[in-house]
Amino acid sequence: MKDVKKQYLDYLNSSEGARKYNEFKNILYGKKDSLILSVFDIVYPKIRNKKELKILDVGGGDGKRLRHFLDLFKQKEIIAEADLVEPSEEFIKNCIRESAKKKYPIATKKSTFEKFSTQSKYDIIFLIHSIYTFRNNSYLDKIRKMLKKDGVAVFVVNDANSFLGGLKKITDDQYASSRNEVDSLLNGLSAHRIKVKKFDTIFSGVLTKGNILNKNGNMVLEWIGMRHLHDMSAEIKESARKFFIKRHSKDGHIHEKEVVILTNFSSK
């Protein structure tokens, strides 16, 4: 059986995977990216007295979210510069191209976080839906060592009983392993002080039409399943269809449960 963590990395590295991820983000969070606005409101009180920030974005994709953060910090008269580490060549190219248009202070590194090395220390380290391929909790110690003494690590993950968490259990059934999720993260941080915030995000687009998935619903299923619908078994597609129908509200929208975890790795 295939390893789901390798499959996820391979899919992100493909042009199709990169395209579908961006489509998925727009369907879930809208073009204004409601997730980033919510995360910023949680993070800002931690750094509001700083005038300058050094940021690391782990698995930052095409940098769209990081650029959004930099704009939000600038509105608060905070000057920020950032490093972005990302294994997908497609995303790195997009990040360099788009960041150059307005000369964003973002340095990119095409690498997995496990192989990434730096002498820099950071005020903020973001890991936004980017812990899923880590094979153990050694990455947490690496993050701790990269933080400044008053720095903060910010993890954003799906809640254990979230819609996407449940959908992954259906699509990943064929794999020999599972993606790294919130339970593993909380276990890895059990010796440290953490702040946990939970909130609901409503999918910006309706995913069903009657008792079937519409175009957006099929796209979400393909992204989470990391393959075309015609490559999925009839059993997986039917289980997913029933799951979508069960989880949507009367107006057809689906609520996604997000978890934001902040820590400076201080001991309890």
Protein Blocks (a to p, Z undefined) as FASTA:
>chain_A
ZZfklmmmmmmmpmklmmmmmmmmmmmnopnommlmmmmmmmmmmmmmpcbdcdddehkl
nolmmmmmmmmmmmnopacddddddfblklmmmmmmmmmmnopacddddddfklpccfbd
cfbdcdehilmmpcbfklmmmmmmmpcfkbccddddddfklmklmmmmmmmmmpmbdcdd
fklmmmmmmmpccdddddddddfbdfbehjaccfklmmmmmmmnopafklpcfklmmmmm
mmmmmmpcfkopacddddddddehiaZZ
